[in-house]
Amino acid sequence: MQKESTQKRLRLFSLIALLLSISFSLIIAELILRARDWYCATQKGTAPQEYRNNPYEFSATRHHRLIPNVRYRHKELEFDYVWANNSLGMRDRERSPRSDPQNFRILFLGDSMVQGYGVPLAQTMVSYLEEILNQPRREKTIEVLNGGIFGYSPLLEYLYLLELMPLVSPNMVIVGFTLGNDVGDDYFYAQQARTNIIDGSLSFEQLKWPWDYCNEVVDGLKSKSSSVVKEESRTYSHLALFKKYIMPLLLKSRIISTIRELRDRWQKERDYRERNKLIEQLKEDRKYDIRINLGLVKYPVTDWKKRLEYWQLSQTYISKIHGLCQTRGVPMVLVVFPETEGNLFMEPYEILDKLGTELSIPVIQLLLELRALSPEKQKKLFYELDGHWNVKGNRLVATIINRKLRSLNLLPPEQKY
């Protein structure tokens, strides 16, 4: 009997010791998490309330623009950084509007790929390109201004250049063309734009996006597939008391909130993947519809004549950009961001090469060097869920463009010692 009593006490002591150990570990973990939060807050140096909800706004003259001098915390599943616009309304370091005669200024126009969507400013292709173009040093320092704005395509880039060229006076203009959606984007913006019958200028009346229609269709598909039979819910008093009094206390714990954050992140990632699958399936089912499949010209869909009709608009505005450059005696270069997945359809590259020949502008094709990589290495250049270039992708693209630009003999000569 005494032996059984002793065993009970030992088990009780062991249980108490275990509970104390777990409690002590939880307290230590709580303190570590709070210390981490404090450290991260001090490192950021900027209070969250100083960030804007959006770094862009509606523009009647070019659909949307980046707001000058705005800071925005760009946080998604795969990245978290501060997106800062300079006083010129570019996602770039601060630049003087007036070009220094000792500098050679390159303006790089494009969409989110050029802008560096998803990476910190120092890791964008434009920042990398500026750095490596100046190695070794040249007789003039090369500046590469980041004129990339998400959602832009040749039509909006032309309107942007009309405003920007007199202001920043570039010595060269590079236009980044994204095969994934630029032709579809141009089609959309042309439908949205209003033409002034007097001078032919374009204007916009509302902020709608090229991808809105696709999202509306996907949302409709999701609402149909997620119809759930609603059951009458019961409210239990003890559960209500728990939610009212105990839950708020638990939520103050960084351990509990961290667990909730991980759970929410997992749920968000799952929803993101499911939505991406729906979008890809929708594009496959309606690949002939340019409102859904913005990159329609990447594939041999519809007939050749129809594809050329879609191309006509983008070709026209690339030509208009070239015309603006010619009036100022500024060389222009076209950089083509290729389709790296799926079957290789060469027609888009041939069309852009032919356009370059007709306009006498160099066309930098990234296709061959990117396609030379294995599929596994290609995937590592992009965010898996978001689809934009990651840090490695931005660096590689900048390296290729740097090499191609040097071969064109359009840059200031290297400094002679």
Disulfide bonds with the S-S distance in Angstrom:
none
